[in-house]
Structures are given as structure tokens and as C-alpha cells.
Amino acid sequence: KQWYQRRVRGSKGRGAAAGRGRGGRARGRGRGRGQQKQKQENTPDSSCIGNITFDTVEKKEGRANRFKKEISLSNNDNISNLMESAIKRGGEEVHFSDTHLVGTMTSLEKPYLRLTCAPSPDQVRPEAILVKSLSHIMNKWKKEQNYTFVCEQLKSIRQDLIIQNINNAFAVKVYECHARIAMEKLDTTEYNQCQTRLIDLYASNDSVGNPLEFLCYRILYYIYISNNSDAMKLVAQLTPAQKSNSDVKFAVNVFNAWSSGNYYQFFKLYLIAPKMSGYLMDSYVQRERNNTMKILIKSYKPTISVQRISELLAYPDTQTALVYLDDLKVVYTNADKVKLDCKQTLATIDL
């Protein structure tokens, strides 16, 4: 009897009456959920075989009608539409690879205007006229040195090349000429546009132009924009033939000196920069001089001579160095301006 009472009392535990225990109700979780829903069977038709559905003839015709295009445009209309869409995508440096326009304009000089509509052939100069135009512009550059005029004319030539999809050796020559003049005038914006285009032109034209020379400039340009990561990638990808070139070797040495903070080696190389490298380095040499001055003032306490600064910062003479130091408003030890007081200079100048 006692055993029976314990059995009955035990059956009234927590959740016994409400059926809350495990399996107390048919609530099942996970597996089995949704088994009460009836599956809808697909009604087979003539376009179905097993699980594969084929489009009916009506669907195919409907799709063809939706994507049908008019093909009655003339060749000139097709070129015009392609150009207009290309213009909307990015301005001057657009590749009109699908166009076949050949210009008929014969003027050697033409103002550069950003394209807002597709040009007609009488507004574009053919390659034969562009060759004469480049020679004419370069002669004017040598005589007059008018960079504003020459830059506009060279951009106009570049625009005509792109519109006609001319990517040959002459195109390489145009971009190299413009890049060199831009470097000479410290116009890094135009130089970078030419450099970017030359990468593609060199890739599509073997043994044309001066790819190794401009590879050197490309490395030096990365220093100008302080792009250490891309410069390192470019240097790491150099082939043995490229590394053996004197121009490329110079640029790599400059980058190594700059990235490691070796200002002594950097300015030493600056004095022997080959070809147009010196012009490109001129665009950031003053920045590096300012950075080096911070190091010199802290390292040469209590004083440092103007002569030593002139040598380390690659100035041609002490008088030129004095002009730079006076602009910084450094503090000299005396009125002779022979030595700098490093401690007072460090407290006064702001580099």
C-alpha cells in the first residue's frame, strides 16, 4: 500500500497534469515540424521533363521582343552613340575601341575642349596631320617656352588620338613628350595622366619608346605621393633585365634611401639624378629637406654650421642654404650666420 501511494504521489510532479514534461504534448521541435503541411505537387506540362523545365515557344518569342533592338542605324550613328556613351563614362581618357572614326581636319593647332557631344570627322585631325602638329608644337616650345599653350595643344593631340583609337608608336611619342615637358614644369598632374596612359601603350607596343626610363620616373613619382606600399610592390616585381638598367637602378636606390630614412644617401643621389629624374625629384626635395632639418637640429646639438647643412641638404652653395634657413627663421649663434643654435631653433621653427 505504501509503495502504491508513493507511485501515485510521484505521478503528480511538476508539469505532470499540464503535460509539460518531455514529450508531454505533441509539440515536437526541429525534425518533423511542418510535416502536417501538404506538399503541393507540380502539375506537369509539355515543357517539363522530370525536374528540368524548358521555355515554351511563347516565352522565347516574348524574350526576343523585349530585348529586340533597332538595327537600321547607319555606321556614323553607331559611332556617334558609342562616343556619347563613352564621353559620359569619363571624359578625355576614354578608349574608343569600338569606333572607326577618321578625322579630316587639317589645322596644326586646335584648342583643347572637353567633349560634351560626339565630334564629327571635320573636328578631328587624322594621324598624318597630328604628326605635323606635334613637330610644329615642339618647335614652338623650343623657341617660346610657353607651357600653357604647349600643354593645351598636346592635350588636344592626345584627345584626337583617343577618339580615333590610335595606340601605336606615334601615340607613345606624344605621351612621352608631354610627360617630359610636364616634369620640367613640375606639373605632376599632367605628368601622372601621361604616365598612366603610357603603361597601357607600352604593354600593347613591344620595343617602342622608352619604357625603362619611364619606369624609373614611375618609382620616383611614388615617392612624391608618399605611396610606400605601391612602390615596394613595383620594385619587388622588377625583372632582372629591368634591375640591370641604370635608370631603374637609380630609382630603386633613391626609394631605398627614402624609405629607410637615409637622408645622406638620398641627397647624394639627388645630385647625380639622370635624364629627367632631377626635375621629378624637385617636386618633393623641399619636403625632404624640411624633414631632414628636424633630424639635424635634434642630432647636432648644441650647434651646427651652415656649411654642413648646405652639404647635407644638397644645396649648391652656402648662400642658397642661407636663404632657405632664413625662411625657416632659424636662430644663429651670432650675427655672422655661420652656425645655428640648435636648442633655440628647435623651439622657434615649425616644420
SEMIZA-368521 format. One line per 3 residues: their letters; for each residue x, y, z of C-alpha. Coordinates in nm, 4 decimals. Layout:
a> X Y Z | ... $
end
This chain:
kqw> 0.0000 0.0000 0.0000 | 0.2780 0.2399 0.0901 | 0.4559 0.1572 -0.2329 $
yqr> 0.1344 0.2284 -0.4300 | 0.0875 0.5680 -0.2603 | 0.4417 0.6712 -0.3492 $
rvr> 0.3779 0.5806 -0.7110 | 0.0588 0.7868 -0.7202 | 0.2212 1.0852 -0.5454 $
gsk> 0.5161 1.0725 -0.7809 | 0.2928 1.1000 -1.0850 | 0.1820 1.4472 -0.9741 $
grg> 0.5242 1.6064 -1.0169 | 0.5980 1.9430 -1.1850 | 0.4176 1.9676 -1.5134 $
aaa> 0.2586 1.6260 -1.4862 | -0.1023 1.7453 -1.5163 | -0.0297 2.0044 -1.7822 $
grg> 0.1742 1.7632 -1.9841 | 0.4789 1.9914 -1.9658 | 0.7380 1.7239 -1.9411 $
rgg> 0.9445 1.5982 -2.2292 | 0.7052 1.4638 -2.4800 | 0.4096 1.5688 -2.2652 $
rar> 0.2439 1.7202 -2.5701 | 0.2902 1.6592 -2.9359 | 0.4912 1.9799 -2.9809 $
grg> 0.7937 1.8273 -3.1446 | 1.0891 2.0544 -3.2271 | 1.3122 2.0519 -3.5296 $
rgr> 1.2629 1.7334 -3.7176 | 0.9061 1.6658 -3.8019 | 0.7999 2.0331 -3.7877 $
gqq> 0.5807 2.1225 -4.0778 | 0.5112 1.7606 -4.1630 | 0.1418 1.8363 -4.1342 $
kqk> 0.1660 2.0731 -4.4341 | 0.0687 1.9117 -4.7533 | 0.3166 1.9277 -5.0352 $
qen> 0.1907 2.0891 -5.3470 | 0.2623 1.8779 -5.6461 | 0.3695 2.0487 -5.9664 $
tpd> 0.1333 1.9859 -6.2468 | 0.3412 1.8549 -6.5338 | 0.3013 2.0138 -6.8706 $
ssc> 0.4510 1.9736 -7.2120 | 0.7540 2.1956 -7.1202 | 0.8662 1.9826 -6.8237 $
ign> 1.0662 1.6618 -6.8242 | 1.1344 1.5425 -6.4730 | 1.2830 1.8365 -6.2780 $
itf> 1.4005 2.0191 -6.5927 | 1.1770 2.2968 -6.7260 | 1.2037 2.4151 -7.0852 $
dtv> 1.0808 2.7508 -7.2141 | 0.7809 2.7361 -7.4379 | 0.7815 2.8956 -7.7801 $
ekk> 0.5689 3.1814 -7.6477 | 0.8232 3.2613 -7.3738 | 1.1100 3.2606 -7.6197 $
egr> 0.9280 3.4975 -7.8526 | 0.8402 3.7264 -7.5613 | 1.2003 3.7444 -7.4504 $
anr> 1.3181 3.8158 -7.8028 | 1.0707 4.1013 -7.8324 | 1.1814 4.2542 -7.5016 $
fkk> 1.5486 4.2663 -7.5993 | 1.4982 4.3408 -7.9662 | 1.6927 4.6423 -8.0898 $
eis> 1.6632 4.8526 -8.3980 | 1.9388 4.7730 -8.6475 | 1.8564 5.0383 -8.9010 $
lsn> 2.1159 5.2882 -8.7694 | 2.3848 5.3980 -9.0094 | 2.7575 5.3482 -8.9351 $
ndn> 2.8011 5.7130 -8.8377 | 2.5062 5.6932 -8.5985 | 2.6573 5.3854 -8.4335 $
isn> 2.9900 5.5641 -8.3876 | 2.8161 5.8713 -8.2513 | 2.6214 5.6689 -7.9944 $
lme> 2.9317 5.4809 -7.8840 | 3.1219 5.8050 -7.8390 | 2.8463 5.9751 -7.6484 $
sai> 2.8203 5.6848 -7.4050 | 3.1983 5.6767 -7.3676 | 3.2113 6.0509 -7.3014 $
krg> 2.9581 6.0128 -7.0220 | 3.1752 5.7435 -6.8626 | 3.4853 5.9513 -6.8042 $
gee> 3.5935 6.2471 -7.0149 | 3.9142 6.2604 -7.2141 | 4.0988 5.9432 -7.1188 $
vhf> 3.8389 5.7067 -7.2667 | 3.9206 5.4246 -7.5087 | 3.7016 5.4381 -7.8193 $
sdt> 3.7955 5.0820 -7.9087 | 3.4685 5.0154 -8.0928 | 3.4766 5.3249 -8.3124 $
hlv> 3.6324 5.3689 -8.6542 | 3.6194 5.7436 -8.6997 | 3.8930 5.9008 -8.9140 $
gtm> 3.9320 6.2768 -8.8893 | 3.9505 6.5169 -9.1829 | 4.0602 6.8372 -9.0068 $
tsl> 4.3919 6.9819 -9.1338 | 4.4734 7.2527 -8.8760 | 4.8062 7.2141 -8.6964 $
ekp> 4.6760 7.3992 -8.3910 | 4.3459 7.3256 -8.2234 | 4.2205 7.4354 -7.8803 $
ylr> 4.1555 7.1625 -7.6280 | 3.7904 7.1330 -7.5279 | 3.6324 6.8667 -7.3125 $
ltc> 3.3904 6.6611 -7.5182 | 3.0232 6.7164 -7.4410 | 2.8963 6.5502 -7.7571 $
aps> 3.0292 6.3163 -8.0211 | 3.2696 6.5003 -8.2567 | 3.2294 6.4937 -8.6307 $
pdq> 3.5205 6.3945 -8.8586 | 3.5815 6.7581 -8.9603 | 3.6589 6.8364 -8.5930 $
vrp> 3.9256 6.5667 -8.5584 | 4.2719 6.5560 -8.7160 | 4.3977 6.2329 -8.8773 $
eai> 4.7298 6.0798 -8.7747 | 4.9231 6.2328 -9.0657 | 4.8192 6.5831 -8.9586 $
lvk> 4.8865 6.5012 -8.5917 | 5.2452 6.4076 -8.6782 | 5.2960 6.7501 -8.8362 $
sls> 5.1171 6.9162 -8.5478 | 5.3483 6.7564 -8.2890 | 5.6566 6.8735 -8.4772 $
him> 5.5088 7.2235 -8.5029 | 5.4256 7.2378 -8.1302 | 5.7678 7.1108 -8.0217 $
nkw> 5.9398 7.3739 -8.2350 | 5.7284 7.6420 -8.0693 | 5.8174 7.5007 -7.7285 $
kke> 6.1887 7.5260 -7.8000 | 6.1565 7.8858 -7.9190 | 5.8940 8.0351 -7.6871 $
qny> 5.8782 7.8060 -7.3803 | 5.5084 7.8892 -7.3401 | 5.3938 7.5968 -7.1289 $
tfv> 5.0261 7.6983 -7.1111 | 4.9983 7.6978 -7.4901 | 5.2042 7.3823 -7.5411 $
ceq> 5.0178 7.1883 -7.2716 | 4.6817 7.2742 -7.4283 | 4.7990 7.1720 -7.7755 $
lks> 4.9465 6.8426 -7.6563 | 4.6240 6.7594 -7.4729 | 4.4352 6.8340 -7.7938 $
irq> 4.6613 6.5924 -7.9847 | 4.6087 6.3283 -7.7169 | 4.2333 6.3742 -7.7440 $
dli> 4.2380 6.3221 -8.1221 | 4.4460 6.0074 -8.0739 | 4.1963 5.8619 -7.8295 $
iqn> 3.8911 5.9455 -8.0406 | 4.0434 5.7630 -8.3380 | 4.1744 5.4778 -8.1232 $
inn> 4.5363 5.5355 -8.2293 | 4.7620 5.3363 -7.9938 | 5.0789 5.2973 -8.1980 $
afa> 5.4385 5.4193 -8.1687 | 5.3346 5.7753 -8.2525 | 5.0947 5.7783 -7.9570 $
vkv> 5.3815 5.6667 -7.7321 | 5.5943 5.9528 -7.8647 | 5.3210 6.2099 -7.7935 $
yec> 5.2713 6.0970 -7.4344 | 5.6443 6.0784 -7.3667 | 5.6948 6.4315 -7.4989 $
har> 5.4129 6.5694 -7.2868 | 5.5341 6.3819 -6.9779 | 5.8860 6.5229 -7.0097 $
iam> 5.7653 6.8796 -7.0539 | 5.5267 6.8399 -6.7595 | 5.8132 6.7150 -6.5407 $
ekl> 6.0274 7.0093 -6.6423 | 5.7495 7.2483 -6.5354 | 5.6700 7.0466 -6.2199 $
dtt> 5.3169 6.9805 -6.3460 | 5.2697 6.6495 -6.1682 | 4.9004 6.6272 -6.2599 $
eyn> 4.9612 6.6203 -6.6358 | 5.2682 6.4034 -6.5867 | 5.0662 6.1416 -6.3988 $
qcq> 4.7992 6.1332 -6.6719 | 5.0667 6.0698 -6.9343 | 5.2428 5.8129 -6.7178 $
trl> 4.9205 5.6189 -6.6592 | 4.8435 5.6079 -7.0312 | 5.1995 5.5047 -7.1174 $
idl> 5.1684 5.1910 -6.9044 | 4.8952 5.0627 -7.1387 | 5.0730 5.1808 -7.4526 $
yas> 5.3980 5.0064 -7.3581 | 5.2049 4.6865 -7.2878 | 5.0498 4.6884 -7.6372 $
nds> 5.3622 4.8043 -7.8248 | 5.6783 4.5975 -7.7779 | 6.0173 4.7658 -7.8176 $
vgn> 5.8602 5.1089 -7.8665 | 5.9519 5.4256 -7.6788 | 6.1474 5.4342 -7.3527 $
ple> 5.9695 5.2049 -7.1069 | 6.2670 5.1623 -6.8712 | 6.3262 5.5357 -6.8464 $
flc> 5.9631 5.5945 -6.7565 | 5.9675 5.3010 -6.5172 | 6.2345 5.4959 -6.3317 $
yri> 6.0099 5.8032 -6.3245 | 5.7199 5.5925 -6.2047 | 5.9149 5.4757 -5.8986 $
lyy> 6.0230 5.8327 -5.8243 | 5.6631 5.9520 -5.8587 | 5.5539 5.7090 -5.5872 $
iyi> 5.7955 5.8886 -5.3554 | 5.6327 6.2193 -5.4488 | 5.2890 6.0946 -5.3396 $
snn> 5.4443 5.9071 -5.0423 | 5.2990 5.5777 -5.1639 | 5.5378 5.3382 -4.9972 $
sda> 5.3284 5.0237 -5.0434 | 5.2788 5.0538 -5.4209 | 5.6445 5.1461 -5.4682 $
mkl> 5.7515 4.8358 -5.2782 | 5.5222 4.6179 -5.4920 | 5.6610 4.7692 -5.8113 $
vaq> 6.0227 4.7234 -5.7010 | 5.9527 4.3638 -5.5968 | 5.8082 4.2858 -5.9418 $
ltp> 6.1093 4.4132 -6.1367 | 6.2713 4.1621 -6.3688 | 6.6496 4.1071 -6.3745 $
aqk> 6.6663 4.2913 -6.7075 | 6.4861 4.5919 -6.5583 | 6.7028 4.5924 -6.2469 $
sns> 7.0169 4.5996 -6.4597 | 6.9086 4.9228 -6.6312 | 7.0970 5.2250 -6.4932 $
dvk> 6.7873 5.4487 -6.4746 | 6.5819 5.1871 -6.2898 | 6.8746 5.1078 -6.0615 $
fav> 6.8999 5.4764 -5.9703 | 6.5292 5.4981 -5.8877 | 6.5451 5.1854 -5.6714 $
nvf> 6.8416 5.3277 -5.4795 | 6.6540 5.6544 -5.4235 | 6.3490 5.4660 -5.2990 $
naw> 6.5574 5.2531 -5.0622 | 6.7261 5.5628 -4.9196 | 6.3948 5.7453 -4.8811 $
ssg> 6.2022 5.4566 -4.7275 | 6.4816 5.3804 -4.4786 | 6.5284 5.7446 -4.3745 $
nyy> 6.8839 5.7606 -4.5088 | 6.8788 6.1335 -4.5908 | 7.2546 6.1419 -4.6553 $
qff> 7.2264 5.8863 -4.9378 | 6.9028 6.0431 -5.0668 | 7.0535 6.3886 -5.1249 $
kly> 7.3730 6.2371 -5.2571 | 7.1705 6.0593 -5.5267 | 6.9686 6.3747 -5.5934 $
lia> 7.2855 6.5499 -5.7125 | 7.3513 6.2839 -5.9784 | 6.9939 6.2273 -6.0996 $
pkm> 6.9971 6.1072 -6.4650 | 6.7874 6.2438 -6.7512 | 6.4606 6.4000 -6.6250 $
sgy> 6.4798 6.2413 -6.2796 | 6.6092 6.5599 -6.1221 | 6.3017 6.7548 -6.2348 $
lmd> 6.0705 6.4966 -6.0828 | 6.2677 6.4917 -5.7579 | 6.2495 6.8719 -5.7460 $
syv> 5.8765 6.8358 -5.6794 | 5.9418 6.6844 -5.3349 | 6.3032 6.7621 -5.2465 $
qre> 6.1982 7.0616 -5.0358 | 5.9663 6.8413 -4.8335 | 6.2547 6.6027 -4.7665 $
rnn> 6.4796 6.8924 -4.6696 | 6.2293 7.0026 -4.4082 | 6.2077 6.6505 -4.2695 $
tmk> 6.5860 6.6262 -4.2604 | 6.6205 6.9602 -4.0832 | 6.4180 6.8232 -3.7918 $
ili> 6.6693 6.5401 -3.7590 | 6.9751 6.7649 -3.7928 | 6.8620 7.0138 -3.5291 $
ksy> 6.7965 6.7351 -3.2795 | 7.1135 6.5418 -3.3638 | 7.3736 6.8187 -3.3825 $
kpt> 7.3101 6.9959 -3.0511 | 7.4283 7.2430 -2.9400 | 7.5304 7.3909 -3.2794 $
isv> 7.5620 7.3006 -3.6460 | 7.7370 7.5013 -3.9164 | 7.5590 7.6422 -4.2188 $
qri> 7.8273 7.4855 -4.4350 | 7.7429 7.1400 -4.3038 | 7.3702 7.1948 -4.3608 $
sel> 7.4411 7.3087 -4.7163 | 7.6354 6.9894 -4.7864 | 7.3855 6.7517 -4.6275 $
lay> 7.0799 6.9077 -4.7955 | 7.2451 6.9160 -5.1395 | 7.2471 7.2938 -5.1829 $
pdt> 7.4849 7.4293 -5.4483 | 7.6409 7.6791 -5.2043 | 7.6027 7.8271 -4.8561 $
qta> 7.4300 8.1404 -4.9843 | 7.1438 7.9346 -5.1230 | 7.1288 7.7420 -4.7972 $
lvy> 7.1122 8.0703 -4.6017 | 6.8058 8.1771 -4.7999 | 6.6362 7.8526 -4.7021 $
ldd> 6.7382 7.8862 -4.3362 | 6.6263 8.2490 -4.3169 | 6.2842 8.1464 -4.4488 $
lkv> 6.2637 7.8947 -4.1660 | 6.3569 8.1721 -3.9178 | 6.6300 7.9729 -3.7523 $
vyt> 6.8366 8.1161 -3.4661 | 7.2072 8.1730 -3.5320 | 7.4763 8.1798 -3.2666 $
nad> 7.5924 8.5245 -3.3832 | 7.5352 8.7881 -3.6478 | 7.7804 8.6234 -3.8889 $
kvk> 7.5290 8.3442 -3.9552 | 7.7943 8.0774 -3.9525 | 7.6344 7.8385 -3.7027 $
ldc> 7.2861 7.7572 -3.5820 | 7.1826 7.7399 -3.2204 | 7.0022 7.4051 -3.2335 $
kqt> 6.8233 7.4348 -2.8997 | 6.6718 7.7769 -2.9675 | 6.5996 7.6927 -3.3303 $
lat> 6.4103 7.3789 -3.2277 | 6.1889 7.5891 -3.0001 | 6.1121 7.8556 -3.2605 $
idl> 6.0719 7.6917 -3.6028 | 5.7694 7.4885 -3.7056 | 5.8425 7.2249 -3.9662 $
end
